[in-house]
Amino acid sequence: MTFLVPAKPKAPHTSATVHAQKTFAKTMLEEGTLDCVYALVSGGGVAIMNADSAAQAREKLAQGPTYQVTEYDVQALLNYAERFDQVAGTLEKQGL
């Protein structure tokens, strides 16, 4: 499954943990756990993560050095075309 993972700091980070988190994210990119990761101008960041479940995504995030001082919002992503076909089918069954 693919997940959208917005993250924002909930407490100050140290330079050491920021460097360690950068290395952690780079490793997850190389392994294919992350498809991409971006920093946000407003602070924090967002990533696209691959995992078998939301629980597994959380477990992977918990291994990161900034996990305790970062708020994550793990959201499952659906295939756009498939989801819209499902919605349209449901509406058609309802005569809409």
Secondary structure by P-SEA (a helix, b strand, c coil): cbbbbbbbbcccccaaaaaaaaaaaaaaaaaccccbbbbbccccbbbbbbcccaaaaaaaaaaccccccbbbbbbbbccaaaaaaaaaaaaaaacc
